[in-house]
C-alpha cells in the first residue's frame, strides 16, 4: 500500500469508528455504512477486504486507543495501582464507549465461531492487554512471577463486567463488583 492508500485507509477507519460510536452498527450493510461516512462500498472493500475485515480493524483500533489510555494513566507514578484501575474502568465503561464495546463482543463471538473474515481478531485480542497490564503491575511493585497471571485476571474481570454492564445496565452493581476486585490491590 502506498502512503496515500494508508492515509485514505486511516481516514476511512477513523470515520467508521466515529460512525459506530454515534450510531452503533446493528445490521448496517457495507453500502449504507459507506454512504454514511462519505465513500463507496468499493473503497471499503479495497482497503479492508470485506465488512468483517473493516469491523475487525475498528475493534483493533479502539482496543489500541484504550491501551493508549492505560499508558497515559500509568504515566502518573503518583497514582496507586487501585487508582489506575479505577480510572481505566471509568474510561472503558463510559456509556459513550458502549457502541464500541458491543461491537467488540459481537466480533469476538463471531471470531470464536470461526466466521469468515473475523478470525484475525483473535490474534492479539489478549496478549497486548496482558503486556500493558503486566507493565502497570510491575511498575506498582507486584511480584513479577504473578504479575502476568494477575494481568490476565484483570483483563478477564474488566471484560466480564463490561459484558454484564451491557447486558443488564446495572451500573451500580457492576461498579460495586469492580470496586471489590480493585480492593484486592489496595
C-alpha positions as a Markdown table, in Angstrom:
| # | Residue | x | y | z |
|---|---|---|---|---|
| 1 | Unk | 0.0 | 0.0 | 0.0 |
| 2 | Unk | 1.3 | 3.5 | -0.8 |
| 3 | Unk | 1.4 | 6.3 | 1.7 |
| 4 | Unk | -1.6 | 7.8 | 0.1 |
| 5 | Unk | -3.5 | 4.5 | 0.3 |
| 6 | Unk | -2.5 | 4.2 | 4.0 |
| 7 | Unk | -3.8 | 7.8 | 4.7 |
| 8 | Unk | -7.1 | 7.1 | 2.9 |
| 9 | Unk | -7.4 | 3.8 | 4.8 |
| 10 | Unk | -6.7 | 5.5 | 8.1 |
| 11 | Unk | -9.3 | 8.2 | 7.3 |
| 12 | Unk | -11.9 | 5.6 | 6.4 |
| 13 | Unk | -11.2 | 3.7 | 9.6 |
| 14 | Unk | -11.5 | 6.8 | 11.7 |
| 15 | Unk | -14.7 | 7.8 | 10.0 |
| 16 | Unk | -16.1 | 4.3 | 10.6 |
| 17 | Unk | -15.1 | 4.4 | 14.3 |
| 18 | Unk | -16.8 | 7.8 | 14.7 |
| 19 | Unk | -19.9 | 6.5 | 12.9 |
| 20 | Unk | -20.1 | 3.4 | 15.1 |
| 21 | Unk | -19.7 | 5.5 | 18.2 |
| 22 | Unk | -22.6 | 7.8 | 17.2 |
| 23 | Unk | -25.0 | 5.3 | 15.6 |
| 24 | Unk | -24.0 | 1.8 | 16.6 |
| 25 | Unk | -23.8 | -0.8 | 13.8 |
| 26 | Unk | -26.6 | -3.2 | 14.2 |
| 27 | Unk | -27.1 | -4.8 | 10.8 |
| 28 | Unk | -25.8 | -2.0 | 8.7 |
| 29 | Unk | -24.9 | -3.0 | 5.2 |
| 30 | Unk | -21.5 | -2.1 | 3.8 |
| 31 | Unk | -23.2 | 0.1 | 1.2 |
| 32 | Unk | -25.1 | 2.1 | 3.8 |
| 33 | Unk | -22.1 | 2.4 | 6.1 |
| 34 | Unk | -20.0 | 3.6 | 3.1 |
| 35 | Unk | -22.7 | 6.2 | 2.3 |
| 36 | Unk | -22.9 | 7.4 | 5.9 |
| 37 | Unk | -19.1 | 8.0 | 6.0 |
| 38 | Unk | -18.9 | 9.6 | 2.6 |
| 39 | Unk | -17.3 | 6.9 | 0.5 |
| 40 | Unk | -18.2 | 3.9 | -1.6 |
| 41 | Unk | -18.5 | 0.3 | -0.6 |
| 42 | Unk | -15.8 | -0.5 | -3.2 |
| 43 | Unk | -13.3 | 1.7 | -1.4 |
| 44 | Unk | -14.1 | -0.1 | 1.8 |
| 45 | Unk | -13.6 | -3.4 | 0.1 |
| 46 | Unk | -10.4 | -2.2 | -1.5 |
| 47 | Unk | -8.9 | -1.1 | 1.9 |
| 48 | Unk | -10.4 | -3.7 | 4.2 |
| 49 | Unk | -11.4 | -6.7 | 2.1 |
| 50 | Unk | -14.9 | -7.1 | 3.5 |
| 51 | Unk | -17.3 | -5.7 | 6.0 |
| 52 | Unk | -15.9 | -8.2 | 8.5 |
| 53 | Unk | -12.3 | -7.0 | 7.8 |
| 54 | Unk | -13.4 | -3.4 | 8.4 |
| 55 | Unk | -15.1 | -4.3 | 11.7 |
| 56 | Unk | -12.1 | -6.3 | 12.8 |
| 57 | Unk | -9.9 | -3.2 | 12.2 |
| 58 | Unk | -12.4 | -1.0 | 14.0 |
| 59 | Unk | -12.2 | -3.3 | 17.1 |
| 60 | Unk | -8.4 | -3.4 | 16.9 |
| 61 | Unk | -8.1 | 0.4 | 16.6 |
| 62 | Unk | -10.5 | 1.0 | 19.5 |
| 63 | Unk | -8.6 | -1.5 | 21.6 |
| 64 | Unk | -5.3 | 0.2 | 20.7 |
| 65 | Unk | -6.8 | 3.6 | 21.8 |
| 66 | Unk | -7.9 | 2.0 | 25.1 |
| 67 | Unk | -4.4 | 0.7 | 25.7 |
| 68 | Unk | -3.0 | 4.2 | 25.0 |
| 69 | Unk | -5.3 | 5.4 | 27.7 |
| 70 | Unk | -3.8 | 2.9 | 30.0 |
| 71 | Unk | -0.4 | 4.2 | 29.1 |
| 72 | Unk | -1.4 | 7.7 | 29.9 |
| 73 | Unk | -2.9 | 6.6 | 33.2 |
| 74 | Unk | 0.2 | 4.7 | 34.2 |
| 75 | Unk | 2.5 | 7.6 | 33.3 |
| 76 | Unk | 1.4 | 9.2 | 36.5 |
| 77 | Unk | 3.6 | 7.4 | 39.0 |
| 78 | Unk | 1.8 | 9.1 | 42.0 |
| 79 | Unk | -1.3 | 7.0 | 41.3 |
| 80 | Unk | -1.7 | 3.8 | 43.2 |
| 81 | Unk | -2.5 | 0.6 | 41.2 |
| 82 | Unk | -6.0 | 0.8 | 42.5 |
| 83 | Unk | -6.4 | 4.4 | 41.3 |
| 84 | Unk | -5.1 | 3.4 | 37.8 |
| 85 | Unk | -7.6 | 0.5 | 37.7 |
| 86 | Unk | -10.5 | 2.8 | 38.8 |
| 87 | Unk | -9.6 | 5.4 | 36.1 |
| 88 | Unk | -9.3 | 2.7 | 33.4 |
| 89 | Unk | -12.6 | 1.2 | 34.5 |
| 90 | Unk | -14.3 | 4.6 | 34.4 |
| 91 | Unk | -12.9 | 5.2 | 30.9 |
| 92 | Unk | -13.8 | 1.8 | 29.3 |
| 93 | Unk | -17.2 | 1.6 | 31.0 |
| 94 | Unk | -18.3 | 5.1 | 30.0 |
| 95 | Unk | -21.6 | 5.0 | 28.1 |
| 96 | Unk | -20.0 | 6.8 | 25.2 |
| 97 | Unk | -17.9 | 3.7 | 24.6 |
| 98 | Unk | -20.8 | 1.2 | 24.7 |
| 99 | Unk | -21.3 | 1.0 | 20.9 |
| 100 | Unk | -17.6 | 0.1 | 20.6 |
| 101 | Unk | -17.9 | -2.4 | 23.4 |
| 102 | Unk | -21.0 | -4.0 | 21.9 |
| 103 | Unk | -19.1 | -4.3 | 18.6 |
| 104 | Unk | -16.1 | -5.8 | 20.4 |
| 105 | Unk | -18.2 | -8.6 | 21.9 |
| 106 | Unk | -20.1 | -9.2 | 18.7 |
| 107 | Unk | -17.0 | -9.5 | 16.7 |
| 108 | Unk | -15.2 | -11.6 | 19.4 |
| 109 | Unk | -18.1 | -14.0 | 19.4 |
| 110 | Unk | -18.1 | -14.3 | 15.6 |
| 111 | Unk | -14.3 | -14.9 | 15.6 |
| 112 | Unk | -14.7 | -17.6 | 18.2 |
| 113 | Unk | -17.3 | -19.3 | 16.0 |
| 114 | Unk | -14.8 | -19.1 | 13.1 |
| 115 | Unk | -16.9 | -16.8 | 11.0 |
| 116 | Unk | -15.0 | -15.9 | 7.8 |
| 117 | Unk | -13.1 | -12.7 | 7.9 |
| 118 | Unk | -13.3 | -12.4 | 11.7 |
| 119 | Unk | -10.6 | -14.9 | 12.8 |
| 120 | Unk | -7.8 | -12.3 | 12.6 |
| 121 | Unk | -9.4 | -10.6 | 15.6 |
| 122 | Unk | -8.3 | -13.4 | 17.8 |
| 123 | Unk | -4.6 | -12.6 | 17.1 |
| 124 | Unk | -3.7 | -10.0 | 19.6 |
| 125 | Unk | -7.1 | -9.8 | 21.4 |
| 126 | Unk | -5.5 | -10.7 | 24.8 |
| 127 | Unk | -1.7 | -10.5 | 24.7 |
| 128 | Unk | -1.3 | -6.7 | 24.2 |
| 129 | Unk | -3.6 | -6.2 | 27.2 |
| 130 | Unk | -1.5 | -8.6 | 29.2 |
| 131 | Unk | 1.6 | -6.9 | 28.3 |
| 132 | Unk | 0.3 | -3.4 | 29.2 |
| 133 | Unk | -1.3 | -4.6 | 32.4 |
| 134 | Unk | 1.8 | -6.5 | 33.4 |
| 135 | Unk | 3.9 | -3.4 | 32.9 |
| 136 | Unk | 1.5 | -1.5 | 35.1 |
| 137 | Unk | 1.6 | -4.2 | 37.8 |
| 138 | Unk | 5.4 | -4.3 | 37.8 |
| 139 | Unk | 5.6 | -0.5 | 38.0 |
| 140 | Unk | 3.4 | -0.7 | 41.1 |
| 141 | Unk | 5.5 | -3.4 | 42.8 |
| 142 | Unk | 3.6 | -6.6 | 42.0 |
| 143 | Unk | 5.7 | -9.7 | 42.1 |
| 144 | Unk | 7.0 | -10.3 | 38.6 |
| 145 | Unk | 6.2 | -14.1 | 38.8 |
| 146 | Unk | 2.5 | -13.4 | 39.4 |
| 147 | Unk | 2.0 | -10.2 | 37.5 |
| 148 | Unk | 1.1 | -11.8 | 34.2 |
| 149 | Unk | -1.5 | -14.1 | 35.8 |
| 150 | Unk | -3.0 | -11.1 | 37.7 |
| 151 | Unk | -3.0 | -9.2 | 34.4 |
| 152 | Unk | -5.0 | -11.9 | 32.8 |
| 153 | Unk | -7.4 | -12.0 | 35.7 |
| 154 | Unk | -7.8 | -8.2 | 35.4 |
| 155 | Unk | -8.4 | -8.3 | 31.7 |
| 156 | Unk | -11.0 | -11.1 | 32.1 |
| 157 | Unk | -12.6 | -9.2 | 35.0 |
| 158 | Unk | -12.9 | -6.0 | 33.1 |
| 159 | Unk | -14.3 | -7.7 | 30.0 |
| 160 | Unk | -16.7 | -9.8 | 32.1 |
| 161 | Unk | -18.0 | -6.8 | 33.9 |
| 162 | Unk | -18.3 | -4.8 | 30.7 |
| 163 | Unk | -20.4 | -7.6 | 29.2 |
| 164 | Unk | -22.5 | -7.7 | 32.4 |
| 165 | Unk | -23.0 | -3.9 | 32.2 |
| 166 | Unk | -24.1 | -4.0 | 28.6 |
| 167 | Unk | -26.4 | -6.9 | 29.2 |
| 168 | Unk | -28.0 | -5.7 | 32.4 |
| 169 | Unk | -27.5 | -2.0 | 32.6 |
| 170 | Unk | -26.8 | -2.5 | 36.3 |
| 171 | Unk | -24.2 | 0.3 | 36.7 |
| 172 | Unk | -24.3 | 0.3 | 40.5 |
| 173 | Unk | -23.9 | -3.5 | 40.8 |
| 174 | Unk | -21.2 | -3.7 | 38.2 |
| 175 | Unk | -19.3 | -0.7 | 39.7 |
| 176 | Unk | -19.6 | -2.4 | 43.2 |
| 177 | Unk | -18.2 | -5.6 | 41.7 |
| 178 | Unk | -15.3 | -3.7 | 40.1 |
| 179 | Unk | -14.6 | -2.0 | 43.4 |
| 180 | Unk | -14.5 | -5.3 | 45.1 |
| 181 | Unk | -12.0 | -6.6 | 42.6 |
| 182 | Unk | -9.8 | -3.4 | 42.9 |
| 183 | Unk | -9.8 | -3.8 | 46.7 |
| 184 | Unk | -7.5 | -6.9 | 46.3 |
| 185 | Unk | -4.8 | -4.4 | 45.0 |
| 186 | Unk | -5.1 | -1.9 | 47.9 |
